[in-house]
């Protein structure tokens, strides 16, 4: 472990099968049954799956057709993001009863720094249990939690005793714990990186720890330094209450493949209108316009252009989108189109005074 660093107490709360659980909460007839949110159409994608559905191998991001094949009795329901946001706000309010240092990652998960907390409890484990109880009491939903000295380990820990459980990895346990893990369990190690590590003989945290910094940087570039540190329990990223949105996007999957660029422009007009509305709602504008194209064979292509000025209205967005669309010939028919705006006008250095760094001392309290 790195010396002379403050021991922070970080909780990662992750709601259990959030979208599906909300649907089962609101409709008792769905409880105990395999359920998928979204994905009911031929071209649909599963947004979330209940634990009953997961037993059959149904997972989020899976096509609806594949999910149905794995689980013939699967029940599909449409997404209801207004409802999910409503419940998420209730959960966020509970977090703020314990600390102002809450960093949301999505509607259903967040980091909390409880090193200094509003209830004066030195035990992060007890706080996590209390928060999970409060979530159950207020919303009727289950949450899991991971508790440790940094965000990286806390996030890994939250998955260990799912659903409806928690896991604490204390300061002295961090390195031994990470050494035993398969590298695919490391947050940030995706399928491609996992396969590359396996080819290099890196299967566990212990294997990863045995590689030099030079070796890891040679094979993984800048990420090599990250892997070198985190396997030693070094991850100094703070819980940031304000997360700056870096892009805004909208996309649409078509019921039938499109090959005509005229039809594509019609659909892109609709998508651009949605992007304009979202930018307006958040009072944002951006300089980079990206056109996303997913072809019949599921390959994805992106085309981008960065402007000198910020834009937020449909027409200037479409002017760029048209240029990008005709930039090169389509290689085959298209199943999805999307538009995203990045380099937003909120991308300034967010320097939140995190309790004036009131925890810049070595803390040795109950974990």
TORKOL-4160 file (C-alpha; in steps of 0.2 Angstrom, whole numbers, padded with zeros to 4 digits, m for minus):
367
<pt num="1" X="0000" Y="0000" Z="0000"/>
<pt num="2" X="0006" Y="0018" Z="m0003"/>
<pt num="3" X="0012" Y="0026" Z="0012"/>
<pt num="4" X="0006" Y="0041" Z="0022"/>
<pt num="5" X="m0011" Y="0042" Z="0012"/>
<pt num="6" X="m0027" Y="0046" Z="0021"/>
<pt num="7" X="m0038" Y="0030" Z="0023"/>
<pt num="8" X="m0054" Y="0035" Z="0016"/>
<pt num="9" X="m0070" Y="0025" Z="0019"/>
<pt num="10" X="m0079" Y="0023" Z="0002"/>
<pt num="11" X="m0096" Y="0014" Z="m0001"/>
<pt num="12" X="m0102" Y="0009" Z="m0018"/>
<pt num="13" X="m0120" Y="0006" Z="m0018"/>
<pt num="14" X="m0128" Y="m0004" Z="m0033"/>
<pt num="15" X="m0146" Y="m0007" Z="m0034"/>
<pt num="16" X="m0151" Y="m0025" Z="m0038"/>
<pt num="17" X="m0158" Y="m0027" Z="m0056"/>
<pt num="18" X="m0164" Y="m0010" Z="m0054"/>
<pt num="19" X="m0176" Y="m0007" Z="m0069"/>
<pt num="20" X="m0183" Y="m0025" Z="m0068"/>
<pt num="21" X="m0185" Y="m0023" Z="m0049"/>
<pt num="22" X="m0195" Y="m0007" Z="m0051"/>
<pt num="23" X="m0206" Y="m0015" Z="m0063"/>
<pt num="24" X="m0209" Y="m0030" Z="m0052"/>
<pt num="25" X="m0212" Y="m0018" Z="m0037"/>
<pt num="26" X="m0225" Y="m0009" Z="m0047"/>
<pt num="27" X="m0234" Y="m0024" Z="m0054"/>
<pt num="28" X="m0235" Y="m0039" Z="m0041"/>
<pt num="29" X="m0240" Y="m0051" Z="m0055"/>
<pt num="30" X="m0222" Y="m0049" Z="m0062"/>
<pt num="31" X="m0214" Y="m0054" Z="m0045"/>
<pt num="32" X="m0204" Y="m0071" Z="m0046"/>
<pt num="33" X="m0205" Y="m0072" Z="m0064"/>
<pt num="34" X="m0192" Y="m0070" Z="m0078"/>
<pt num="35" X="m0193" Y="m0052" Z="m0084"/>
<pt num="36" X="m0184" Y="m0042" Z="m0096"/>
<pt num="37" X="m0185" Y="m0023" Z="m0098"/>
<pt num="38" X="m0185" Y="m0017" Z="m0116"/>
<pt num="39" X="m0180" Y="m0028" Z="m0130"/>
<pt num="40" X="m0197" Y="m0035" Z="m0135"/>
<pt num="41" X="m0196" Y="m0031" Z="m0153"/>
<pt num="42" X="m0186" Y="m0041" Z="m0166"/>
<pt num="43" X="m0173" Y="m0028" Z="m0166"/>
<pt num="44" X="m0174" Y="m0023" Z="m0148"/>
<pt num="45" X="m0161" Y="m0024" Z="m0134"/>
<pt num="46" X="m0163" Y="m0030" Z="m0116"/>
<pt num="47" X="m0160" Y="m0015" Z="m0105"/>
<pt num="48" X="m0161" Y="m0025" Z="m0089"/>
<pt num="49" X="m0166" Y="m0043" Z="m0083"/>
<pt num="50" X="m0173" Y="m0049" Z="m0067"/>
<pt num="51" X="m0163" Y="m0062" Z="m0057"/>
<pt num="52" X="m0176" Y="m0075" Z="m0062"/>
<pt num="53" X="m0172" Y="m0071" Z="m0080"/>
<pt num="54" X="m0153" Y="m0071" Z="m0077"/>
<pt num="55" X="m0154" Y="m0089" Z="m0071"/>
<pt num="56" X="m0157" Y="m0093" Z="m0090"/>
<pt num="57" X="m0142" Y="m0082" Z="m0096"/>
<pt num="58" X="m0152" Y="m0067" Z="m0100"/>
<pt num="59" X="m0142" Y="m0051" Z="m0098"/>
<pt num="60" X="m0143" Y="m0033" Z="m0102"/>
<pt num="61" X="m0137" Y="m0027" Z="m0119"/>
<pt num="62" X="m0143" Y="m0044" Z="m0126"/>
<pt num="63" X="m0154" Y="m0044" Z="m0141"/>
<pt num="64" X="m0172" Y="m0048" Z="m0137"/>
<pt num="65" X="m0172" Y="m0062" Z="m0149"/>
<pt num="66" X="m0158" Y="m0071" Z="m0140"/>
<pt num="67" X="m0166" Y="m0068" Z="m0123"/>
<pt num="68" X="m0182" Y="m0076" Z="m0129"/>
<pt num="69" X="m0172" Y="m0091" Z="m0136"/>
<pt num="70" X="m0164" Y="m0093" Z="m0119"/>
<pt num="71" X="m0180" Y="m0091" Z="m0109"/>
<pt num="72" X="m0196" Y="m0095" Z="m0119"/>
<pt num="73" X="m0206" Y="m0089" Z="m0104"/>
<pt num="74" X="m0198" Y="m0072" Z="m0103"/>
<pt num="75" X="m0209" Y="m0058" Z="m0100"/>
<pt num="76" X="m0205" Y="m0041" Z="m0109"/>
<pt num="77" X="m0210" Y="m0024" Z="m0102"/>
<pt num="78" X="m0206" Y="m0007" Z="m0110"/>
<pt num="79" X="m0194" Y="0005" Z="m0101"/>
<pt num="80" X="m0201" Y="0018" Z="m0090"/>
<pt num="81" X="m0187" Y="0030" Z="m0087"/>
<pt num="82" X="m0198" Y="0043" Z="m0079"/>
<pt num="83" X="m0202" Y="0031" Z="m0065"/>
<pt num="84" X="m0184" Y="0025" Z="m0064"/>
<pt num="85" X="m0178" Y="0043" Z="m0062"/>
<pt num="86" X="m0192" Y="0046" Z="m0048"/>
<pt num="87" X="m0185" Y="0031" Z="m0038"/>
<pt num="88" X="m0167" Y="0036" Z="m0041"/>
<pt num="89" X="m0171" Y="0053" Z="m0033"/>
<pt num="90" X="m0178" Y="0045" Z="m0018"/>
<pt num="91" X="m0162" Y="0034" Z="m0016"/>
<pt num="92" X="m0151" Y="0049" Z="m0019"/>
<pt num="93" X="m0160" Y="0059" Z="m0005"/>
<pt num="94" X="m0156" Y="0044" Z="0007"/>
<pt num="95" X="m0138" Y="0045" Z="0002"/>
<pt num="96" X="m0137" Y="0064" Z="0006"/>
<pt num="97" X="m0144" Y="0060" Z="0024"/>
<pt num="98" X="m0127" Y="0052" Z="0027"/>
<pt num="99" X="m0114" Y="0062" Z="0017"/>
<pt num="100" X="m0113" Y="0076" Z="0004"/>
<pt num="101" X="m0100" Y="0067" Z="m0005"/>
<pt num="102" X="m0110" Y="0057" Z="m0017"/>
<pt num="103" X="m0105" Y="0053" Z="m0034"/>
<pt num="104" X="m0119" Y="0046" Z="m0045"/>
<pt num="105" X="m0113" Y="0034" Z="m0059"/>
<pt num="106" X="m0130" Y="0031" Z="m0066"/>
<pt num="107" X="m0148" Y="0030" Z="m0060"/>
<pt num="108" X="m0144" Y="0014" Z="m0050"/>
<pt num="109" X="m0127" Y="0016" Z="m0042"/>
<pt num="110" X="m0116" Y="0029" Z="m0034"/>
<pt num="111" X="m0100" Y="0031" Z="m0023"/>
<pt num="112" X="m0101" Y="0038" Z="m0006"/>
<pt num="113" X="m0087" Y="0045" Z="0004"/>
<pt num="114" X="m0092" Y="0042" Z="0023"/>
<pt num="115" X="m0075" Y="0045" Z="0030"/>
<pt num="116" X="m0082" Y="0061" Z="0038"/>
<pt num="117" X="m0101" Y="0058" Z="0039"/>
<pt num="118" X="m0117" Y="0067" Z="0045"/>
<pt num="119" X="m0121" Y="0054" Z="0058"/>
<pt num="120" X="m0104" Y="0053" Z="0066"/>
<pt num="121" X="m0103" Y="0034" Z="0064"/>
<pt num="122" X="m0085" Y="0028" Z="0062"/>
<pt num="123" X="m0090" Y="0012" Z="0054"/>
<pt num="124" X="m0093" Y="0013" Z="0035"/>
<pt num="125" X="m0099" Y="m0005" Z="0036"/>
<pt num="126" X="m0113" Y="m0001" Z="0048"/>
<pt num="127" X="m0117" Y="0015" Z="0038"/>
<pt num="128" X="m0119" Y="0004" Z="0022"/>
<pt num="129" X="m0130" Y="m0008" Z="0031"/>
<pt num="130" X="m0141" Y="0007" Z="0037"/>
<pt num="131" X="m0142" Y="0014" Z="0020"/>
<pt num="132" X="m0148" Y="m0002" Z="0012"/>
<pt num="133" X="m0161" Y="m0004" Z="0026"/>
<pt num="134" X="m0167" Y="0014" Z="0023"/>
<pt num="135" X="m0168" Y="0011" Z="0004"/>
<pt num="136" X="m0178" Y="m0005" Z="0007"/>
<pt num="137" X="m0190" Y="0004" Z="0019"/>
<pt num="138" X="m0192" Y="0019" Z="0008"/>
<pt num="139" X="m0193" Y="0011" Z="m0010"/>
<pt num="140" X="m0196" Y="m0007" Z="m0006"/>
<pt num="141" X="m0180" Y="m0012" Z="m0017"/>
<pt num="142" X="m0165" Y="m0021" Z="m0012"/>
<pt num="143" X="m0147" Y="m0014" Z="m0014"/>
<pt num="144" X="m0130" Y="m0021" Z="m0013"/>
<pt num="145" X="m0114" Y="m0012" Z="m0006"/>
<pt num="146" X="m0095" Y="m0013" Z="m0007"/>
<pt num="147" X="m0085" Y="m0005" Z="0007"/>
<pt num="148" X="m0067" Y="m0001" Z="0006"/>
<pt num="149" X="m0053" Y="0012" Z="0005"/>
<pt num="150" X="m0055" Y="0018" Z="m0012"/>
<pt num="151" X="m0068" Y="0018" Z="m0027"/>
<pt num="152" X="m0059" Y="0004" Z="m0037"/>
<pt num="153" X="m0060" Y="m0009" Z="m0023"/>
<pt num="154" X="m0077" Y="m0004" Z="m0017"/>
<pt num="155" X="m0085" Y="m0006" Z="m0034"/>
<pt num="156" X="m0077" Y="m0024" Z="m0035"/>
<pt num="157" X="m0083" Y="m0028" Z="m0018"/>
<pt num="158" X="m0101" Y="m0023" Z="m0021"/>
<pt num="159" X="m0103" Y="m0037" Z="m0034"/>
<pt num="160" X="m0097" Y="m0051" Z="m0022"/>
<pt num="161" X="m0113" Y="m0054" Z="m0011"/>
<pt num="162" X="m0126" Y="m0049" Z="m0024"/>
<pt num="163" X="m0141" Y="m0048" Z="m0023"/>
<pt num="164" X="m0145" Y="m0039" Z="m0007"/>
<pt num="165" X="m0129" Y="m0041" Z="0002"/>
<pt num="166" X="m0113" Y="m0031" Z="0006"/>
<pt num="167" X="m0094" Y="m0034" Z="0007"/>
<pt num="168" X="m0081" Y="m0025" Z="0017"/>
<pt num="169" X="m0063" Y="m0025" Z="0011"/>
<pt num="170" X="m0053" Y="m0017" Z="0025"/>
<pt num="171" X="m0036" Y="m0008" Z="0023"/>
<pt num="172" X="m0026" Y="m0023" Z="0027"/>
<pt num="173" X="m0036" Y="m0035" Z="0016"/>
<pt num="174" X="m0035" Y="m0025" Z="0000"/>
<pt num="175" X="m0019" Y="m0032" Z="m0008"/>
<pt num="176" X="m0022" Y="m0050" Z="m0003"/>
<pt num="177" X="m0040" Y="m0049" Z="m0009"/>
<pt num="178" X="m0035" Y="m0041" Z="m0026"/>
<pt num="179" X="m0021" Y="m0055" Z="m0028"/>
<pt num="180" X="m0034" Y="m0069" Z="m0028"/>
<pt num="181" X="m0046" Y="m0061" Z="m0041"/>
<pt num="182" X="m0047" Y="m0066" Z="m0059"/>
<pt num="183" X="m0042" Y="m0050" Z="m0069"/>
<pt num="184" X="m0058" Y="m0051" Z="m0078"/>
<pt num="185" X="m0066" Y="m0045" Z="m0061"/>
<pt num="186" X="m0056" Y="m0029" Z="m0061"/>
<pt num="187" X="m0066" Y="m0014" Z="m0065"/>
<pt num="188" X="m0060" Y="m0007" Z="m0081"/>
<pt num="189" X="m0054" Y="m0023" Z="m0088"/>
<pt num="190" X="m0065" Y="m0027" Z="m0103"/>
<pt num="191" X="m0066" Y="m0042" Z="m0114"/>
<pt num="192" X="m0052" Y="m0037" Z="m0126"/>
<pt num="193" X="m0040" Y="m0032" Z="m0112"/>
<pt num="194" X="m0044" Y="m0048" Z="m0102"/>
<pt num="195" X="m0040" Y="m0059" Z="m0117"/>
<pt num="196" X="m0024" Y="m0050" Z="m0120"/>
<pt num="197" X="m0019" Y="m0052" Z="m0101"/>
<pt num="198" X="m0023" Y="m0070" Z="m0103"/>
<pt num="199" X="m0012" Y="m0072" Z="m0118"/>
<pt num="200" X="0002" Y="m0064" Z="m0108"/>
<pt num="201" X="0000" Y="m0076" Z="m0093"/>
<pt num="202" X="m0009" Y="m0064" Z="m0082"/>
<pt num="203" X="m0024" Y="m0073" Z="m0075"/>
<pt num="204" X="m0025" Y="m0066" Z="m0057"/>
<pt num="205" X="m0021" Y="m0051" Z="m0047"/>
<pt num="206" X="m0006" Y="m0060" Z="m0041"/>
<pt num="207" X="0000" Y="m0063" Z="m0059"/>
<pt num="208" X="m0003" Y="m0044" Z="m0063"/>
<pt num="209" X="0006" Y="m0039" Z="m0047"/>
<pt num="210" X="0021" Y="m0049" Z="m0053"/>
<pt num="211" X="0023" Y="m0039" Z="m0069"/>
<pt num="212" X="0034" Y="m0023" Z="m0069"/>
<pt num="213" X="0028" Y="m0006" Z="m0073"/>
<pt num="214" X="0039" Y="m0006" Z="m0089"/>
<pt num="215" X="0031" Y="m0022" Z="m0094"/>
<pt num="216" X="0013" Y="m0016" Z="m0092"/>
<pt num="217" X="0016" Y="0000" Z="m0100"/>
<pt num="218" X="0024" Y="m0008" Z="m0115"/>
<pt num="219" X="0009" Y="m0019" Z="m0117"/>
<pt num="220" X="m0005" Y="m0008" Z="m0111"/>
<pt num="221" X="0001" Y="0010" Z="m0114"/>
<pt num="222" X="m0005" Y="0022" Z="m0101"/>
<pt num="223" X="m0017" Y="0010" Z="m0094"/>
<pt num="224" X="m0002" Y="0000" Z="m0089"/>
<pt num="225" X="0002" Y="0012" Z="m0075"/>
<pt num="226" X="m0016" Y="0011" Z="m0069"/>
<pt num="227" X="m0016" Y="m0008" Z="m0068"/>
<pt num="228" X="0001" Y="m0007" Z="m0059"/>
<pt num="229" X="m0006" Y="0004" Z="m0045"/>
<pt num="230" X="m0023" Y="m0003" Z="m0043"/>
<pt num="231" X="m0017" Y="m0021" Z="m0040"/>
<pt num="232" X="m0007" Y="m0013" Z="m0026"/>
<pt num="233" X="m0023" Y="m0005" Z="m0018"/>
<pt num="234" X="m0017" Y="0012" Z="m0025"/>
<pt num="235" X="m0032" Y="0022" Z="m0032"/>
<pt num="236" X="m0033" Y="0040" Z="m0026"/>
<pt num="237" X="m0048" Y="0046" Z="m0036"/>
<pt num="238" X="m0059" Y="0056" Z="m0025"/>
<pt num="239" X="m0078" Y="0055" Z="m0024"/>
<pt num="240" X="m0084" Y="0069" Z="m0034"/>
<pt num="241" X="m0101" Y="0076" Z="m0030"/>
<pt num="242" X="m0102" Y="0085" Z="m0047"/>
<pt num="243" X="m0099" Y="0074" Z="m0062"/>
<pt num="244" X="m0097" Y="0085" Z="m0078"/>
<pt num="245" X="m0107" Y="0078" Z="m0092"/>
<pt num="246" X="m0095" Y="0076" Z="m0107"/>
<pt num="247" X="m0108" Y="0072" Z="m0121"/>
<pt num="248" X="m0126" Y="0070" Z="m0125"/>
<pt num="249" X="m0133" Y="0058" Z="m0138"/>
<pt num="250" X="m0149" Y="0051" Z="m0146"/>
<pt num="251" X="m0150" Y="0036" Z="m0157"/>
<pt num="252" X="m0163" Y="0025" Z="m0165"/>
<pt num="253" X="m0164" Y="0007" Z="m0171"/>
<pt num="254" X="m0175" Y="0003" Z="m0186"/>
<pt num="255" X="m0187" Y="m0011" Z="m0187"/>
<pt num="256" X="m0180" Y="m0014" Z="m0205"/>
<pt num="257" X="m0163" Y="m0010" Z="m0212"/>
<pt num="258" X="m0162" Y="0006" Z="m0222"/>
<pt num="259" X="m0151" Y="0008" Z="m0237"/>
<pt num="260" X="m0158" Y="0024" Z="m0244"/>
<pt num="261" X="m0148" Y="0040" Z="m0238"/>
<pt num="262" X="m0164" Y="0050" Z="m0241"/>
<pt num="263" X="m0173" Y="0039" Z="m0228"/>
<pt num="264" X="m0158" Y="0040" Z="m0217"/>
<pt num="265" X="m0159" Y="0059" Z="m0218"/>
<pt num="266" X="m0178" Y="0059" Z="m0212"/>
<pt num="267" X="m0173" Y="0048" Z="m0197"/>
<pt num="268" X="m0158" Y="0059" Z="m0193"/>
<pt num="269" X="m0170" Y="0075" Z="m0193"/>
<pt num="270" X="m0180" Y="0066" Z="m0180"/>
<pt num="271" X="m0165" Y="0061" Z="m0170"/>
<pt num="272" X="m0157" Y="0079" Z="m0171"/>
<pt num="273" X="m0174" Y="0086" Z="m0165"/>
<pt num="274" X="m0172" Y="0075" Z="m0149"/>
<pt num="275" X="m0154" Y="0080" Z="m0147"/>
<pt num="276" X="m0159" Y="0099" Z="m0148"/>
<pt num="277" X="m0172" Y="0096" Z="m0135"/>
<pt num="278" X="m0160" Y="0087" Z="m0123"/>
<pt num="279" X="m0147" Y="0101" Z="m0125"/>
<pt num="280" X="m0160" Y="0114" Z="m0122"/>
<pt num="281" X="m0167" Y="0105" Z="m0106"/>
<pt num="282" X="m0149" Y="0105" Z="m0099"/>
<pt num="283" X="m0144" Y="0122" Z="m0106"/>
<pt num="284" X="m0129" Y="0115" Z="m0115"/>
<pt num="285" X="m0121" Y="0117" Z="m0132"/>
<pt num="286" X="m0106" Y="0108" Z="m0140"/>
<pt num="287" X="m0093" Y="0109" Z="m0153"/>
<pt num="288" X="m0091" Y="0091" Z="m0159"/>
<pt num="289" X="m0104" Y="0082" Z="m0169"/>
<pt num="290" X="m0103" Y="0063" Z="m0171"/>
<pt num="291" X="m0113" Y="0053" Z="m0182"/>
<pt num="292" X="m0115" Y="0034" Z="m0177"/>
<pt num="293" X="m0119" Y="0021" Z="m0189"/>
<pt num="294" X="m0122" Y="0003" Z="m0185"/>
<pt num="295" X="m0123" Y="m0008" Z="m0201"/>
<pt num="296" X="m0133" Y="m0024" Z="m0204"/>
<pt num="297" X="m0118" Y="m0035" Z="m0199"/>
<pt num="298" X="m0118" Y="m0025" Z="m0182"/>
<pt num="299" X="m0101" Y="m0016" Z="m0186"/>
<pt num="300" X="m0101" Y="0002" Z="m0180"/>
<pt num="301" X="m0094" Y="0017" Z="m0188"/>
<pt num="302" X="m0092" Y="0034" Z="m0181"/>
<pt num="303" X="m0089" Y="0050" Z="m0191"/>
<pt num="304" X="m0085" Y="0067" Z="m0182"/>
<pt num="305" X="m0082" Y="0085" Z="m0185"/>
<pt num="306" X="m0077" Y="0098" Z="m0172"/>
<pt num="307" X="m0083" Y="0116" Z="m0175"/>
<pt num="308" X="m0075" Y="0133" Z="m0170"/>
<pt num="309" X="m0091" Y="0138" Z="m0161"/>
<pt num="310" X="m0104" Y="0130" Z="m0149"/>
<pt num="311" X="m0120" Y="0124" Z="m0157"/>
<pt num="312" X="m0136" Y="0118" Z="m0149"/>
<pt num="313" X="m0150" Y="0120" Z="m0162"/>
<pt num="314" X="m0156" Y="0107" Z="m0174"/>
<pt num="315" X="m0152" Y="0115" Z="m0191"/>
<pt num="316" X="m0133" Y="0118" Z="m0188"/>
<pt num="317" X="m0132" Y="0101" Z="m0180"/>
<pt num="318" X="m0140" Y="0093" Z="m0196"/>
<pt num="319" X="m0129" Y="0104" Z="m0207"/>
<pt num="320" X="m0114" Y="0094" Z="m0200"/>
<pt num="321" X="m0123" Y="0078" Z="m0200"/>
<pt num="322" X="m0127" Y="0079" Z="m0218"/>
<pt num="323" X="m0109" Y="0082" Z="m0222"/>
<pt num="324" X="m0104" Y="0067" Z="m0211"/>
<pt num="325" X="m0117" Y="0056" Z="m0219"/>
<pt num="326" X="m0111" Y="0059" Z="m0237"/>
<pt num="327" X="m0093" Y="0059" Z="m0232"/>
<pt num="328" X="m0091" Y="0042" Z="m0239"/>
<pt num="329" X="m0102" Y="0029" Z="m0246"/>
<pt num="330" X="m0112" Y="0017" Z="m0235"/>
<pt num="331" X="m0104" Y="m0001" Z="m0235"/>
<pt num="332" X="m0121" Y="m0009" Z="m0233"/>
<pt num="333" X="m0138" Y="m0006" Z="m0226"/>
<pt num="334" X="m0140" Y="0002" Z="m0209"/>
<pt num="335" X="m0149" Y="m0004" Z="m0194"/>
<pt num="336" X="m0146" Y="0011" Z="m0182"/>
<pt num="337" X="m0141" Y="0029" Z="m0183"/>
<pt num="338" X="m0136" Y="0041" Z="m0169"/>
<pt num="339" X="m0130" Y="0058" Z="m0166"/>
<pt num="340" X="m0120" Y="0064" Z="m0151"/>
<pt num="341" X="m0113" Y="0081" Z="m0146"/>
<pt num="342" X="m0097" Y="0083" Z="m0136"/>
<pt num="343" X="m0085" Y="0096" Z="m0131"/>
<pt num="344" X="m0099" Y="0104" Z="m0121"/>
<pt num="345" X="m0099" Y="0121" Z="m0114"/>
<pt num="346" X="m0098" Y="0114" Z="m0096"/>
<pt num="347" X="m0081" Y="0106" Z="m0098"/>
<pt num="348" X="m0072" Y="0117" Z="m0087"/>
<pt num="349" X="m0061" Y="0111" Z="m0073"/>
<pt num="350" X="m0072" Y="0106" Z="m0059"/>
<pt num="351" X="m0063" Y="0109" Z="m0043"/>
<pt num="352" X="m0075" Y="0105" Z="m0029"/>
<pt num="353" X="m0069" Y="0108" Z="m0012"/>
<pt num="354" X="m0072" Y="0092" Z="m0004"/>
<pt num="355" X="m0076" Y="0097" Z="0013"/>
<pt num="356" X="m0060" Y="0107" Z="0012"/>
<pt num="357" X="m0050" Y="0091" Z="0012"/>
<pt num="358" X="m0055" Y="0089" Z="0030"/>
<pt num="359" X="m0048" Y="0071" Z="0029"/>
<pt num="360" X="m0030" Y="0074" Z="0025"/>
<pt num="361" X="m0024" Y="0065" Z="0040"/>
<pt num="362" X="m0021" Y="0047" Z="0043"/>
<pt num="363" X="m0037" Y="0040" Z="0050"/>
<pt num="364" X="m0037" Y="0023" Z="0060"/>
<pt num="365" X="m0055" Y="0020" Z="0064"/>
<pt num="366" X="m0066" Y="0005" Z="0064"/>
<pt num="367" X="m0070" Y="0000" Z="0046"/>
